[in-house]
């Protein structure tokens, strides 16, 4: 199955003096890509409504550096789901290259947005998460040819 993909261009302020991305920025990138993934699956109502996902843990592995002005392809997939939690795997690649340069595994818990109490994942959202948005592409980097892809 083709994976959900998000494209992001590395900005100068995200890098050190050698123009290498600071490690902490990968957590930000994973968060942005996950929000785009959720928006693609469930629409903006999930992000503005009565429910929210809170991060409870994140494990990151780095294999190679990303650098200033490179375009990163960030794929997002649900690895497993509990009653109220999801484990999301985020893989980072240089656009156009299949080698994974970093990977994050993030556990998020669904909560009531007002009370912040955890809540069970509704059936419709669970179904959307299980499908995972295959082939969906969000390109904030302007990397892909508009004629070749459908953007969301």
GROMACS elastic network, one bead per residue, 0.5 to 0.9 nm:
[ bonds ]
;  ai    aj funct       b0    kb
    1   134     6  0.64306   500
    1   135     6  0.80573   500
    2     5     6  0.89447   500
    2   133     6  0.87328   500
    2   134     6  0.51119   500
    2   135     6  0.51972   500
    2   136     6  0.84923   500
    3    75     6  0.62840   500
    3    76     6  0.70801   500
    3    77     6  0.71168   500
    3   132     6  0.77835   500
    3   133     6  0.72304   500
    3   135     6  0.56992   500
    3   136     6  0.74056   500
    3   137     6  0.87771   500
    4    37     6  0.70966   500
    4    74     6  0.82954   500
    4    75     6  0.55002   500
    4    76     6  0.57209   500
    4    77     6  0.70371   500
    4   132     6  0.71126   500
    4   133     6  0.55936   500
    4   134     6  0.52345   500
    4   135     6  0.55497   500
    4   137     6  0.60510   500
    4   138     6  0.83523   500
    5    33     6  0.81631   500
    5    37     6  0.82319   500
    5    73     6  0.63267   500
    5    74     6  0.55956   500
    5    76     6  0.66404   500
    5   134     6  0.86262   500
    5   135     6  0.74604   500
    5   136     6  0.63767   500
    5   138     6  0.63877   500
    5   139     6  0.81450   500
    6    32     6  0.89234   500
    6    33     6  0.59183   500
    6    34     6  0.89260   500
    6    36     6  0.74894   500
    6    37     6  0.80440   500
    6    72     6  0.80351   500
    6    73     6  0.57098   500
    6    74     6  0.50311   500
    6    75     6  0.62515   500
    6    76     6  0.80046   500
    6   136     6  0.85104   500
    6   137     6  0.58504   500
    6   139     6  0.57930   500
    6   140     6  0.75623   500
    6   141     6  0.89298   500
    7    33     6  0.83816   500
    7    71     6  0.65884   500
    7    72     6  0.56148   500
    7    74     6  0.62126   500
    7    75     6  0.88010   500
    7    95     6  0.76324   500
    7   137     6  0.78820   500
    7   138     6  0.63134   500
    7   140     6  0.57340   500
    7   141     6  0.56090   500
    7   142     6  0.79209   500
    7   143     6  0.72152   500
    7   144     6  0.87935   500
    8    29     6  0.81624   500
    8    33     6  0.87487   500
    8    70     6  0.84170   500
    8    71     6  0.55514   500
    8    72     6  0.52799   500
    8    73     6  0.67372   500
    8    74     6  0.77570   500
    8   139     6  0.69062   500
    8   140     6  0.56045   500
    8   142     6  0.84437   500
    8   143     6  0.85161   500
    9    68     6  0.80577   500
    9    69     6  0.58018   500
    9    70     6  0.57293   500
    9    72     6  0.61481   500
    9    73     6  0.89893   500
    9   140     6  0.75958   500
    9   141     6  0.50869   500
    9   142     6  0.85265   500
    9   143     6  0.85346   500
   10    13     6  0.86578   500
   10    14     6  0.69140   500
   10    15     6  0.81433   500
   10    21     6  0.76077   500
   10    66     6  0.78452   500
   10    67     6  0.67764   500
   10    68     6  0.51814   500
   10    70     6  0.55889   500
   10    71     6  0.62641   500
   10    72     6  0.72967   500
   10   141     6  0.88654   500
   11    14     6  0.55865   500
   11    15     6  0.73606   500
   11    21     6  0.87258   500
   11    67     6  0.87791   500
   11    68     6  0.58696   500
   11    69     6  0.60400   500
   11    70     6  0.85066   500
   12    15     6  0.56698   500
   12    16     6  0.84149   500
   12    19     6  0.71894   500
   12    21     6  0.86268   500
   12    67     6  0.88163   500
   12    68     6  0.56063   500
   12    69     6  0.72501   500
   13    16     6  0.78580   500
   13    21     6  0.88091   500
   13    68     6  0.86859   500
   14    19     6  0.84051   500
   14    20     6  0.81030   500
   14    21     6  0.55950   500
   14    22     6  0.62205   500
   14    25     6  0.66321   500
   14    68     6  0.77954   500
   15    18     6  0.74673   500
   15    22     6  0.53828   500
   15    25     6  0.86673   500
   15    66     6  0.89793   500
   15    67     6  0.71751   500
   15    68     6  0.64898   500
   16    19     6  0.51949   500
   16    20     6  0.55174   500
   16    21     6  0.64235   500
   16    22     6  0.62914   500
   17    20     6  0.74231   500
   18    21     6  0.88569   500
   18    67     6  0.84236   500
   18    68     6  0.89630   500
   19    22     6  0.89613   500
   19    66     6  0.85865   500
   19    67     6  0.54824   500
   19    68     6  0.52228   500
   19    69     6  0.89039   500
   20    23     6  0.88650   500
   20    65     6  0.62782   500
   20    66     6  0.58906   500
   20    68     6  0.63598   500
   21    24     6  0.83714   500
   21    25     6  0.68538   500
   21    26     6  0.80432   500
   21    65     6  0.68578   500
   21    66     6  0.56462   500
   21    67     6  0.56266   500
   21    68     6  0.69651   500
   22    25     6  0.56242   500
   22    26     6  0.76555   500
   22    66     6  0.89308   500
   23    26     6  0.58055   500
   23    27     6  0.79126   500
   23    62     6  0.83139   500
   23    65     6  0.88763   500
   24    27     6  0.57329   500
   24    28     6  0.71960   500
   25    29     6  0.61899   500
   25    30     6  0.85727   500
   26    30     6  0.60221   500
   26    31     6  0.84708   500
   26    60     6  0.82361   500
   26    92     6  0.87377   500
   26   102     6  0.82188   500
   26   103     6  0.88083   500
   26   104     6  0.82111   500
   27    30     6  0.50655   500
   27    31     6  0.61749   500
   27    32     6  0.87255   500
   27    58     6  0.82350   500
   27    60     6  0.80459   500
   27   104     6  0.77924   500
   28    31     6  0.50398   500
   28    32     6  0.62425   500
   28    33     6  0.86038   500
   29    32     6  0.51815   500
   29    33     6  0.60962   500
   29    34     6  0.84582   500
   29    74     6  0.81587   500
   30    33     6  0.51731   500
   30    34     6  0.60003   500
   30    35     6  0.86055   500
   30    74     6  0.77056   500
   30    76     6  0.83218   500
   30    89     6  0.89584   500
   30    90     6  0.62322   500
   30    91     6  0.85245   500
   30    92     6  0.87224   500
   30   103     6  0.89947   500
   30   104     6  0.72235   500
   30   106     6  0.86195   500
   31    34     6  0.50977   500
   31    35     6  0.62091   500
   31    36     6  0.87091   500
   32    35     6  0.51637   500
   32    36     6  0.63451   500
   32    37     6  0.86181   500
   33    36     6  0.51197   500
   33    37     6  0.61187   500
   33    38     6  0.86903   500
   33    74     6  0.67218   500
   33    75     6  0.77344   500
   33    76     6  0.70151   500
   33    90     6  0.80627   500
   33   138     6  0.88110   500
   34    38     6  0.61175   500
   34    39     6  0.84520   500
   34    76     6  0.65615   500
   34    77     6  0.88393   500
   34    88     6  0.81507   500
   34    90     6  0.80015   500
   35    38     6  0.50952   500
   35    39     6  0.60254   500
   35    40     6  0.85170   500
   35    47     6  0.80072   500
   36    40     6  0.60581   500
   36    41     6  0.85770   500
   36   138     6  0.72882   500
   37    40     6  0.51648   500
   37    41     6  0.62628   500
   37    42     6  0.86145   500
   37    76     6  0.68056   500
   37    77     6  0.84639   500
   37   132     6  0.81663   500
   37   133     6  0.74664   500
   37   136     6  0.85461   500
   37   138     6  0.85545   500
   38    41     6  0.50577   500
   38    42     6  0.57866   500
   38    43     6  0.71040   500
   38    44     6  0.83696   500
   38    46     6  0.77059   500
   38    47     6  0.79835   500
   38   129     6  0.81764   500
   39    42     6  0.54199   500
   39    44     6  0.54599   500
   39    45     6  0.82596   500
   39    46     6  0.73273   500
   39    47     6  0.71700   500
   40    43     6  0.57654   500
   40    44     6  0.83130   500
   40   133     6  0.70200   500
   40   136     6  0.75551   500
   40   137     6  0.89753   500
   40   138     6  0.86228   500
   40   152     6  0.71177   500
   41   125     6  0.80722   500
   41   128     6  0.57794   500
   41   129     6  0.69624   500
   41   131     6  0.85568   500
   41   132     6  0.71303   500
   41   133     6  0.61114   500
   42    45     6  0.72347   500
   42    46     6  0.61305   500
   42    47     6  0.86344   500
   42   124     6  0.86925   500
   42   125     6  0.66862   500
   42   128     6  0.69035   500
   42   129     6  0.85199   500
   43    46     6  0.62363   500
   43    47     6  0.76530   500
   44    47     6  0.52094   500
   44    48     6  0.62142   500
   44    49     6  0.81564   500
   45    48     6  0.50531   500
   45    49     6  0.51625   500
   45    50     6  0.84853   500
   45    51     6  0.89754   500
   46    49     6  0.52831   500
   46    50     6  0.74402   500
   46    51     6  0.63172   500
   46    52     6  0.71202   500
   46   125     6  0.89644   500
   47    50     6  0.84358   500
   47    51     6  0.74154   500
   47    52     6  0.66706   500
   47    53     6  0.88361   500
   48    51     6  0.79234   500
   48    52     6  0.83408   500
   49    52     6  0.77654   500
   49   113     6  0.75348   500
   50   111     6  0.85593   500
   50   112     6  0.59205   500
   50   113     6  0.51136   500
   50   114     6  0.70632   500
   51   110     6  0.67215   500
   51   111     6  0.56926   500
   51   114     6  0.81908   500
   51   116     6  0.87391   500
   51   119     6  0.84281   500
   52   109     6  0.81707   500
   52   110     6  0.56423   500
   52   111     6  0.53439   500
   52   112     6  0.63701   500
   52   113     6  0.53975   500
   52   116     6  0.82062   500
   53    85     6  0.85112   500
   53   108     6  0.56812   500
   53   109     6  0.53205   500
   53   111     6  0.60519   500
   53   112     6  0.87809   500
   53   113     6  0.85812   500
   54   107     6  0.84000   500
   54   108     6  0.51796   500
   54   109     6  0.53040   500
   54   110     6  0.64762   500
   54   111     6  0.70856   500
   54   116     6  0.87398   500
   55    58     6  0.75033   500
   55   106     6  0.70062   500
   55   107     6  0.59597   500
   55   109     6  0.65583   500
   56   106     6  0.77206   500
   56   107     6  0.57113   500
   56   108     6  0.56394   500
   56   109     6  0.68938   500
   57   105     6  0.82357   500
   57   106     6  0.57558   500
   57   107     6  0.52601   500
   57   108     6  0.72924   500
   58   104     6  0.67448   500
   58   105     6  0.56201   500
   58   107     6  0.63490   500
   58   108     6  0.88881   500
   59   103     6  0.83134   500
   59   104     6  0.55722   500
   59   105     6  0.52289   500
   59   106     6  0.64708   500
   60   102     6  0.72900   500
   60   103     6  0.57601   500
   60   105     6  0.65143   500
   60   106     6  0.85355   500
   61   101     6  0.85534   500
   61   102     6  0.54892   500
   61   103     6  0.52464   500
   61   104     6  0.63809   500
   61   105     6  0.88286   500
   62    65     6  0.74914   500
   62   100     6  0.89054   500
   62   101     6  0.61636   500
   62   103     6  0.65928   500
   62   104     6  0.87959   500
   63   100     6  0.74501   500
   63   102     6  0.55353   500
   63   103     6  0.84223   500
   64   100     6  0.82845   500
   64   102     6  0.69069   500
   65   101     6  0.68018   500
   65   102     6  0.81585   500
   66    69     6  0.89954   500
   66    70     6  0.69286   500
   66    71     6  0.87810   500
   66    72     6  0.78837   500
   66    93     6  0.86912   500
   66    94     6  0.75090   500
   66   101     6  0.76162   500
   66   102     6  0.89244   500
   67    70     6  0.57758   500
   67    71     6  0.88854   500
   68    71     6  0.87535   500
   70    94     6  0.70123   500
   70    95     6  0.78997   500
   71    93     6  0.86448   500
   71    94     6  0.60900   500
   71    95     6  0.55370   500
   71    96     6  0.89935   500
   71   141     6  0.67031   500
   71   143     6  0.72525   500
   72    92     6  0.64918   500
   72    93     6  0.56418   500
   72    95     6  0.51853   500
   72    96     6  0.89207   500
   72   141     6  0.85295   500
   73    91     6  0.81498   500
   73    92     6  0.59252   500
   73    93     6  0.51271   500
   73    94     6  0.58737   500
   73    96     6  0.79687   500
   73    97     6  0.87340   500
   73   139     6  0.89161   500
   74    90     6  0.65202   500
   74    91     6  0.55958   500
   74    93     6  0.63410   500
   74    94     6  0.85795   500
   74    95     6  0.86244   500
   75    89     6  0.80149   500
   75    90     6  0.55481   500
   75    91     6  0.52428   500
   75    92     6  0.66585   500
   75    93     6  0.82560   500
   76    88     6  0.68249   500
   76    89     6  0.58301   500
   76    91     6  0.67494   500
   76   132     6  0.82964   500
   77    87     6  0.86177   500
   77    88     6  0.56620   500
   77    89     6  0.54062   500
   77    90     6  0.66903   500
   77    91     6  0.88258   500
   77   129     6  0.85081   500
   77   132     6  0.62147   500
   77   133     6  0.85074   500
   78    81     6  0.74559   500
   78    86     6  0.68010   500
   78    87     6  0.58807   500
   78    89     6  0.62539   500
   78    90     6  0.89230   500
   78   129     6  0.67365   500
   78   130     6  0.71637   500
   78   131     6  0.89998   500
   78   132     6  0.67835   500
   79    86     6  0.75538   500
   79    87     6  0.54150   500
   79    88     6  0.55337   500
   79    89     6  0.62243   500
   79   105     6  0.86706   500
   80    85     6  0.84214   500
   80    86     6  0.58498   500
   80    87     6  0.52655   500
   80    88     6  0.74119   500
   80   130     6  0.87936   500
   81    84     6  0.75758   500
   81    85     6  0.57283   500
   81    87     6  0.63291   500
   81    88     6  0.89799   500
   81   126     6  0.82866   500
   81   129     6  0.87139   500
   81   130     6  0.85593   500
   82    86     6  0.62061   500
   82    87     6  0.85830   500
   82   120     6  0.86441   500
   82   121     6  0.83791   500
   83    86     6  0.84799   500
   83   119     6  0.80406   500
   83   120     6  0.52895   500
   83   121     6  0.61677   500
   84   108     6  0.84919   500
   84   109     6  0.55919   500
   84   110     6  0.53763   500
   84   111     6  0.78715   500
   84   118     6  0.66148   500
   84   119     6  0.56716   500
   84   121     6  0.52160   500
   84   122     6  0.89529   500
   85   107     6  0.67936   500
   85   108     6  0.55646   500
   85   110     6  0.61054   500
   85   118     6  0.87652   500
   85   119     6  0.89565   500
   85   120     6  0.81359   500
   85   121     6  0.76722   500
   86   106     6  0.81504   500
   86   107     6  0.56975   500
   86   108     6  0.54318   500
   86   109     6  0.64612   500
   86   110     6  0.81494   500
   86   129     6  0.88794   500
   87   105     6  0.67196   500
   87   106     6  0.55720   500
   87   108     6  0.64415   500
   87   109     6  0.89036   500
   88   104     6  0.79844   500
   88   105     6  0.56692   500
   88   106     6  0.51980   500
   88   107     6  0.63439   500
   88   108     6  0.78068   500
   89   103     6  0.71567   500
   89   104     6  0.57461   500
   89   106     6  0.65117   500
   89   107     6  0.89956   500
   90   102     6  0.84134   500
   90   103     6  0.56145   500
   90   104     6  0.50587   500
   90   105     6  0.63925   500
   90   106     6  0.79903   500
   91   100     6  0.62594   500
   91   101     6  0.77068   500
   91   102     6  0.60654   500
   91   104     6  0.65169   500
   91   105     6  0.88141   500
   92    95     6  0.89594   500
   92    99     6  0.84934   500
   92   100     6  0.55593   500
   92   101     6  0.56572   500
   92   102     6  0.51085   500
   92   103     6  0.59782   500
   92   104     6  0.84681   500
   93    96     6  0.79543   500
   93    97     6  0.63439   500
   93    98     6  0.64161   500
   93    99     6  0.59993   500
   93   101     6  0.55060   500
   93   102     6  0.72984   500
   94    97     6  0.55033   500
   94    98     6  0.76866   500
   94    99     6  0.76203   500
   94   100     6  0.78447   500
   94   101     6  0.74786   500
   95    98     6  0.80919   500
   95   143     6  0.81114   500
   97   100     6  0.82003   500
  100   103     6  0.71648   500
  109   118     6  0.66113   500
  109   119     6  0.81075   500
  110   113     6  0.88666   500
  110   116     6  0.87242   500
  110   117     6  0.83620   500
  110   118     6  0.56044   500
  110   119     6  0.57655   500
  110   120     6  0.69765   500
  110   121     6  0.66190   500
  111   114     6  0.84945   500
  111   115     6  0.77790   500
  111   116     6  0.51686   500
  111   117     6  0.51490   500
  111   119     6  0.51503   500
  111   120     6  0.81227   500
  111   121     6  0.89632   500
  112   115     6  0.55689   500
  112   117     6  0.54940   500
  112   118     6  0.62636   500
  112   119     6  0.63520   500
  113   116     6  0.54330   500
  113   117     6  0.79891   500
  114   117     6  0.82391   500
  115   118     6  0.86655   500
  116   119     6  0.88681   500
  119   122     6  0.86926   500
  121   124     6  0.84050   500
  121   125     6  0.65433   500
  121   126     6  0.60275   500
  122   125     6  0.54333   500
  122   126     6  0.60399   500
  122   127     6  0.86557   500
  123   127     6  0.61166   500
  123   128     6  0.86719   500
  124   127     6  0.51971   500
  124   128     6  0.63486   500
  124   129     6  0.87052   500
  125   128     6  0.50532   500
  125   129     6  0.61022   500
  125   130     6  0.85336   500
  126   129     6  0.51094   500
  126   130     6  0.61273   500
  126   131     6  0.87195   500
  127   130     6  0.50808   500
  127   131     6  0.63540   500
  127   132     6  0.87268   500
  128   131     6  0.51841   500
  128   132     6  0.62953   500
  128   133     6  0.76439   500
  129   132     6  0.50024   500
  129   133     6  0.78423   500
  130   133     6  0.87635   500
  131   134     6  0.72352   500
  133   136     6  0.55308   500
  133   137     6  0.88640   500
  134   137     6  0.87480   500
  136   150     6  0.78284   500
  136   151     6  0.73853   500
  136   152     6  0.73084   500
  137   149     6  0.77504   500
  137   150     6  0.71657   500
  137   151     6  0.56691   500
  137   152     6  0.66132   500
  138   141     6  0.89414   500
  138   150     6  0.87793   500
  138   151     6  0.56847   500
  138   152     6  0.56984   500
  139   142     6  0.57690   500
  139   143     6  0.66861   500
  139   144     6  0.71331   500
  139   151     6  0.69585   500
  139   152     6  0.82820   500
  140   143     6  0.79141   500
  141   144     6  0.82548   500
  142   145     6  0.79576   500
  142   146     6  0.87014   500
  144   147     6  0.86189   500
  144   148     6  0.74867   500
  144   149     6  0.73402   500
  145   148     6  0.54386   500
  145   149     6  0.67847   500
  146   149     6  0.56831   500
  146   150     6  0.71878   500
  146   151     6  0.78094   500
  147   150     6  0.79194   500
